[in-house]
Amino acid sequence: MGTAAAFFDLDRTLLRGASGPVVAEALGRAGVVPNRTIPGQGLLYKTYDRFGESLPGMALARVAAAAMRGRRRSAVQAAAETAADALMEMVAPYAIALIDEHHQAGRPVVLATTSPMDLVEPLARRLGLDDVIATRYQVSVDGKGEQRYTGRLDGAFVWAAGKLTAVRWWASEHGVELSDSWAYSDSVYDLPLLSSVGHPVAVNADPRLAVVAAVRRWPQLHLDAPPGVPKLIGIEPFDVLRTFVRAESFPYARFDIAGTDNIPRRGPAIVVANHRSYFDAIALGLTVMRAGRLPRALAKKEIFDAPVLGQMAKVLGQIVVDRDAGGGNALASAISALKGGEVVVVLPQGTIPRGEAFFSPKLEGKTGAARLAAATGAPVIPVGVWGSEKVWPRSARMPNVTNVLNPPKVRVRVGPPITRLTGDAHADTAKIMKAISAQLPPEARRAHKPSDEELHQAKPPSREA
């Protein structure tokens, strides 16, 4: 074992919210505690999810051991196993990848939480964590040999300074140096621990911790959003954007979108489409958002280098493609996004076809989407876009925003997931391009001799050609 470890808090850090409601429901169904809701309990959990720990909440957690007096430990442990299945659904999408990074570096990953050991150990096991530091309830053995809780704590309450004490003890027992270690938490009450490790990281930080982290220049993460995407009280920029960005926001285009039911409502998906115009990004974004998802698109490095547009692309979680570097980083970022359950939009053609190639009925694509599918097992959803070039021709630097009286129609069709991919990147790419073509109107699959004007519009402006 190396000298460094990674310590993770649970609620609002590894999990997207509080584990309490799920655990309470499991205990109630098992008959361990009364299956009823305490007045104000829902509001308490919602406040916790938004703003983090509070002193009253922690006071209740401290005395919770008394409420378990006389309860059978085996029944609680069985309920915890049931709760762990539901809690796995609450694990922040990018948490698993971060845990894997530490494991690959040879560092043990430890859950350090105030929650009772018997209630969180099954979840830690499912996450593949190496150990658990948690509050322990004292047990005694009754006359029938059954372990029951006494209503007291076995050791310290693992919270605030108490959590640091417990972590220090664990580190000493396992030969770990805190100055070489990482700690992840959302709570200002974990400042003792965060301040004691060499690599403190604020995750989904509560307002007070966010201020401290900013002043001390600690990294701040949101494990339910791509790296670099900021969030404020649980809301990321894309959530705000999709509230305002609708088809009506583009009066110079009419949208005919169908088949969005083919985009999974949850989990990873690779949306692949043909490329006819810079306006495709708008059409595909609206299509994915109509399915209730947020699109993470691969975009050329030049877009990220642009003064304003580049910053917008970064905070919206888009993925940079640096062709000079071979595109490996983009592939790794896209794989990470898919493992995080995101929808990644890929245009296999890479760039808009130029000149005669723009009118070819045969679509040629690069292998990136097929390689993503092979690496992640995510479903590939084909999309055909048609007419976007009438809104924003290849030859224009901007869309024709003045054409609001007779706007061109942009047709988008989403097909069913592509099945029976083989893992052969080239064969799978051919199948992907064929599936995209099947979503285009019949005229797209017929040979067309372009006029001089059409050829001109299919070429980039100025000297880009």
C-alpha positions in Angstrom: 0.0 0.0 0.0 1.3 3.5 -0.8 1.5 6.4 1.5 -1.5 8.2 0.1 -5.3 7.5 0.2 -8.5 9.2 -1.0 -11.2 9.9 1.6 -14.7 10.6 0.3 -17.7 12.0 2.2 -21.1 10.4 1.3 -24.1 12.7 1.1 -23.9 15.5 -1.5 -20.4 14.2 -2.4 -20.5 10.7 -3.7 -24.2 10.8 -3.8 -26.2 13.5 -5.5 -28.3 14.2 -2.4 -29.1 12.9 1.1 -29.1 9.2 1.7 -31.5 9.7 4.7 -34.8 9.3 2.8 -33.8 6.1 1.1 -32.4 4.6 4.3 -35.4 5.6 6.3 -37.8 4.0 3.7 -35.8 0.8 3.8 -35.8 0.7 7.6 -39.6 1.4 7.6 -40.3 -1.4 5.1 -38.3 -3.8 7.1 -40.3 -2.9 10.2 -37.2 -1.7 12.0 -38.6 1.8 12.6 -42.2 3.1 12.3 -43.1 3.6 8.6 -44.3 7.1 8.9 -43.1 10.6 7.9 -42.1 13.0 10.6 -43.7 16.5 10.0 -41.2 18.7 8.3 -38.9 15.8 7.3 -39.4 16.4 3.6 -38.4 20.1 3.9 -35.4 19.2 6.0 -34.1 16.9 3.4 -34.7 19.3 0.6 -32.9 22.0 2.5 -30.0 19.6 3.1 -29.9 18.7 -0.6 -29.6 22.4 -1.6 -27.5 23.9 1.1 -25.8 21.0 2.9 -25.4 20.1 6.6 -26.8 22.2 9.5 -26.2 22.1 13.2 -29.8 21.0 14.0 -29.5 18.2 11.4 -26.3 16.9 12.9 -27.7 17.2 16.4 -30.5 14.8 15.3 -28.0 12.5 13.7 -26.0 12.4 17.0 -29.0 11.3 19.1 -30.3 8.9 16.4 -28.4 6.0 18.2 -30.8 6.3 21.1 -33.8 5.7 18.7 -32.2 2.4 17.7 -32.0 1.0 21.2 -33.2 -2.6 21.3 -33.3 -3.0 17.5 -31.9 -6.1 16.0 -28.6 -5.4 14.2 -29.3 -8.1 11.6 -32.6 -6.5 10.6 -30.8 -3.1 10.1 -28.1 -4.7 8.1 -30.6 -6.4 5.9 -32.5 -3.1 5.3 -29.1 -1.5 4.5 -28.6 -4.1 1.7 -31.9 -3.1 0.2 -31.2 0.6 0.6 -27.8 0.2 -1.1 -29.5 -0.9 -4.4 -31.5 2.4 -4.4 -28.5 4.5 -3.3 -26.4 3.2 -6.2 -28.9 5.1 -8.4 -28.0 8.3 -6.6 -24.2 8.0 -7.1 -23.0 11.0 -8.9 -22.2 10.2 -12.5 -18.6 11.1 -12.5 -17.8 9.6 -9.0 -17.1 6.1 -10.3 -14.5 7.4 -12.8 -12.8 9.4 -10.0 -12.7 6.4 -7.7 -11.2 4.4 -10.5 -8.5 7.0 -11.1 -7.4 6.7 -7.5 -7.4 2.9 -7.6 -5.4 2.9 -10.8 -2.8 5.2 -9.1 -2.6 2.6 -6.3 -4.4 4.6 -3.7 -7.0 3.0 -1.4 -10.3 4.8 -1.5 -12.1 5.2 1.9 -15.6 6.3 2.7 -15.5 8.8 5.6 -19.0 9.6 6.7 -21.0 10.5 9.7 -23.7 8.0 8.8 -23.8 4.7 10.8 -21.5 2.0 9.7 -24.1 -0.7 9.4 -26.2 1.5 7.1 -23.5 2.5 4.6 -21.2 -0.5 4.5 -23.2 -2.4 1.8 -23.1 0.7 -0.4 -19.3 1.0 0.0 -19.0 -2.6 -1.0 -21.0 -2.1 -4.1 -18.8 0.9 -5.0 -15.7 -1.1 -4.6 -14.3 1.0 -1.8 -11.5 -0.3 0.3 -12.7 0.7 3.7 -15.2 2.7 5.7 -14.8 5.2 8.4 -18.2 5.8 10.0 -20.1 6.3 13.2 -20.6 3.0 15.0 -23.6 2.1 17.1 -22.8 0.0 20.2 -24.3 -3.5 20.3 -24.8 -6.1 23.0 -25.9 -9.8 22.8 -29.3 -10.7 24.2 -30.3 -14.0 25.8 -31.0 -15.5 22.5 -27.6 -14.7 21.1 -29.0 -11.8 19.0 -27.1 -8.6 18.6 -29.1 -5.6 19.5 -28.2 -1.9 19.7 -27.8 -0.4 23.1 -28.7 3.2 22.2 -25.2 4.4 22.7 -22.3 5.1 20.3 -19.3 2.8 20.1 -16.5 5.4 20.0 -16.7 8.9 18.7 -19.3 10.6 16.6 -17.6 10.8 13.2 -18.3 14.4 12.3 -16.3 17.6 12.0 -13.2 17.3 14.3 -14.4 13.8 15.2 -14.1 12.8 11.5 -10.6 14.0 11.4 -9.7 12.1 14.5 -11.1 8.9 13.0 -9.3 9.4 9.7 -6.0 10.1 11.5 -6.4 6.9 13.4 -7.1 4.9 10.3 -4.2 6.5 8.5 -1.9 5.6 11.3 -3.1 2.0 11.3 -2.6 1.7 7.5 0.7 3.6 7.0 -0.9 6.5 5.2 0.3 10.1 5.2 -2.5 12.6 5.2 -0.1 15.2 3.7 0.0 13.0 0.6 -3.7 12.2 0.6 -6.9 13.5 -1.0 -10.2 14.4 0.7 -13.5 15.1 -0.9 -16.4 16.8 0.8 -19.3 19.2 0.3 -19.5 20.4 3.9 -17.9 23.3 5.7 -18.0 21.1 8.8 -15.4 18.9 7.1 -12.8 21.7 7.1 -10.7 20.0 9.8 -10.2 17.0 7.5 -9.9 19.0 4.3 -7.3 21.3 5.9 -5.2 18.3 7.0 -4.7 16.6 3.7 -2.3 17.5 0.9 -5.1 17.5 -1.7 -8.4 18.9 -0.5 -11.2 19.0 -3.0 -14.6 20.7 -2.5 -17.4 18.7 -4.1 -20.8 20.4 -4.7 -19.6 22.7 -1.9 -22.1 24.3 0.4 -22.1 28.1 0.3 -19.6 28.5 3.2 -17.2 25.8 2.0 -17.4 27.4 -1.5 -16.1 30.6 -0.1 -13.3 28.9 1.8 -12.3 26.9 -1.2 -12.1 29.9 -3.4 -10.0 31.8 -0.9 -7.6 28.9 -0.4 -7.7 28.0 -4.1 -8.8 24.5 -3.5 -10.3 22.6 -6.6 -14.0 22.6 -6.7 -15.9 19.8 -8.5 -19.4 18.7 -9.3 -19.4 15.0 -9.8 -22.8 15.1 -11.5 -21.5 17.4 -14.3 -18.5 17.2 -16.7 -15.2 18.6 -15.5 -15.0 22.4 -15.7 -18.8 22.9 -15.7 -19.8 25.2 -12.8 -23.0 24.8 -10.8 -24.8 27.2 -8.5 -27.2 25.6 -5.9 -27.3 22.5 -8.0 -28.0 24.2 -11.3 -25.5 24.2 -14.2 -25.5 26.7 -17.1 -27.2 24.2 -19.5 -30.2 23.9 -17.2 -30.7 27.7 -17.4 -30.0 27.7 -21.2 -32.6 25.1 -22.0 -35.3 27.1 -20.1 -34.9 29.9 -22.7 -33.6 28.1 -25.8 -36.5 26.8 -27.8 -37.5 26.5 -31.4 -39.2 29.8 -31.1 -35.9 31.4 -30.2 -34.9 31.0 -33.9 -37.7 32.7 -35.9 -35.5 32.5 -39.1 -35.9 28.7 -39.2 -38.8 26.2 -38.9 -38.1 22.9 -37.2 -39.6 19.6 -38.1 -38.3 17.2 -35.4 -39.5 13.6 -35.0 -38.4 10.4 -33.3 -37.0 11.9 -30.1 -38.5 8.9 -28.2 -35.6 6.9 -29.5 -33.2 8.9 -27.3 -33.0 7.2 -24.0 -34.4 9.2 -21.1 -31.7 8.0 -18.8 -28.2 6.6 -19.2 -25.5 7.1 -21.8 -26.2 7.5 -25.5 -24.1 8.4 -28.6 -26.2 10.6 -30.9 -24.7 10.5 -34.4 -25.7 12.8 -37.3 -24.7 14.0 -40.7 -23.2 17.4 -41.1 -24.6 20.0 -43.5 -24.2 23.4 -41.7 -23.0 25.2 -38.7 -26.7 25.4 -37.7 -26.7 21.6 -37.2 -25.5 22.2 -33.6 -28.6 24.2 -32.9 -30.9 21.6 -34.5 -29.3 18.7 -32.7 -29.2 20.6 -29.4 -32.9 21.3 -29.6 -33.6 17.6 -30.6 -31.7 16.2 -27.6 -33.2 18.7 -25.2 -36.7 17.9 -26.5 -36.0 14.3 -25.3 -35.3 15.8 -21.8 -31.5 15.4 -22.0 -28.5 17.7 -22.1 -26.2 17.3 -25.1 -22.4 17.1 -24.7 -21.0 17.6 -28.2 -17.5 17.2 -29.6 -16.4 20.5 -31.0 -13.2 21.7 -32.8 -10.5 23.2 -30.7 -10.8 26.5 -32.7 -14.3 27.0 -31.1 -12.8 26.8 -27.6 -10.1 29.2 -28.5 -12.6 31.9 -29.6 -12.9 34.7 -27.0 -16.6 34.4 -26.0 -17.8 31.3 -27.7 -15.0 29.3 -26.3 -15.9 30.1 -22.7 -19.5 29.3 -23.4 -18.6 25.9 -24.8 -16.5 25.1 -21.8 -19.1 26.0 -19.2 -21.7 24.1 -21.1 -19.6 20.9 -20.9 -18.8 20.5 -24.5 -15.8 18.3 -25.5 -12.8 19.8 -27.2 -11.3 18.0 -30.3 -7.7 18.9 -30.9 -6.8 17.4 -34.3 -3.2 18.4 -34.0 -2.9 16.3 -30.9 -4.6 13.3 -32.6 -8.0 13.5 -30.9 -7.1 11.1 -28.1 -8.0 13.5 -25.3 -11.4 14.1 -26.9 -12.0 10.3 -27.1 -11.1 10.0 -23.4 -13.3 12.9 -22.4 -16.2 11.5 -24.4 -15.8 8.0 -22.8 -15.8 9.7 -19.4 -19.0 11.6 -20.2 -20.7 8.4 -21.4 -19.6 6.5 -18.3 -21.2 9.4 -16.4 -24.5 8.7 -18.1 -24.4 11.6 -20.5 -25.6 12.0 -24.1 -22.7 12.7 -26.4 -23.3 14.1 -29.9 -20.9 13.1 -32.6 -20.8 14.2 -36.2 -18.8 11.3 -37.8 -18.1 13.3 -41.0 -16.0 15.6 -38.9 -16.4 18.7 -41.0 -19.1 19.8 -43.5 -18.3 18.3 -46.9 -17.1 20.8 -49.4 -17.9 21.4 -53.0 -19.0 18.3 -54.9 -18.7 16.1 -51.9 -21.5 18.0 -50.2 -24.0 16.6 -52.7 -22.8 13.0 -52.6 -25.6 10.6 -51.6 -23.0 8.4 -49.8 -22.0 9.6 -46.4 -18.4 9.0 -45.4 -17.5 9.0 -41.7 -14.6 8.7 -39.3 -14.4 6.0 -36.7 -14.7 8.0 -33.5 -18.4 7.1 -32.8 -17.8 3.4 -33.4 -14.8 3.4 -31.1 -16.8 5.2 -28.4 -19.5 2.5 -28.7 -17.0 -0.3 -28.5 -15.3 1.3 -25.4 -18.5 2.0 -23.5 -21.4 -0.2 -24.8 -23.5 3.0 -25.1 -26.3 2.8 -27.7 -25.7 4.6 -30.9 -28.7 6.7 -32.0 -28.7 7.8 -35.7 -30.1 11.2 -36.7 -30.6 12.7 -40.1 -30.5 16.5 -40.5 -31.8 18.1 -43.7 -32.3 21.7 -44.7 -30.0 23.3 -42.2 -27.8 24.6 -45.0 -30.6 26.8 -46.1 -30.5 28.6 -42.8 -26.8 28.8 -42.6 -25.0 28.0 -45.9 -21.4 26.8 -45.8 -20.4 29.9 -47.7 -21.8 32.3 -45.0 -20.1 33.5 -41.8 -23.5 33.9 -40.1 -27.0 32.4 -40.4 -29.6 34.4 -42.3 -31.4 35.8 -39.3 -33.5 38.3 -41.3 -35.5 35.6 -43.1 -38.4 35.5 -40.6 -41.3 35.8 -43.1 -40.4 32.6 -45.1 -38.0 30.7 -42.9 -36.4 27.5 -44.3 -37.5 24.2 -42.8 -34.9 22.1 -40.9 -35.9 18.5 -40.9 -34.6 16.2 -38.1 -35.4 12.5 -37.8 -34.1 10.4 -34.9 -33.9 6.7 -35.7 -33.9 3.6 -33.4 -30.6 2.5 -31.8 -28.2 0.8 -34.1 -28.0 -2.9 -33.3 -25.4 -5.6 -33.8 -22.3 -3.5 -33.8 -19.3 -5.8 -34.0 -16.4 -3.8 -32.5 -14.7 -3.5 -35.9 -14.4 0.3 -36.1 -14.4 0.5 -39.9 -17.3 -1.9 -40.4 -19.3 -0.3 -37.6 -18.7 3.2 -39.0 -20.1 2.0 -42.4 -23.2 0.7 -40.5 -23.5 4.0 -38.6 -23.4 6.1 -41.7 -25.9 3.9 -43.5 -28.3 4.2 -40.5 -27.9 8.0 -40.6 -28.6 8.0 -44.3 -31.8 6.0 -43.7 -33.1 9.0 -41.6 -32.7 11.5 -44.5 -35.4 12.2 -47.0 -35.4 10.3 -50.3 -33.8 13.2 -52.3 -30.7 12.9 -50.0 -30.0 9.4 -51.3 -30.2 10.4 -55.0 -27.3 11.6 -57.1 -27.5 15.4 -57.7 -25.6 17.5 -60.2 -25.1 20.8 -58.4 -25.4 24.2 -60.1 -22.6 26.7 -59.9 -24.6 28.6 -57.2 -25.1 25.5 -55.2 -21.4 24.7 -55.4 -20.5 28.2 -54.3 -22.8 27.9 -51.2 -21.1 24.5 -50.4 -17.7 26.1 -50.1 -16.4 28.0 -47.0 -16.1 31.8 -47.2 -12.8 33.6 -48.1 -9.7 31.5 -48.1 -10.8 28.6 -45.8 -11.1 26.4 -48.9 
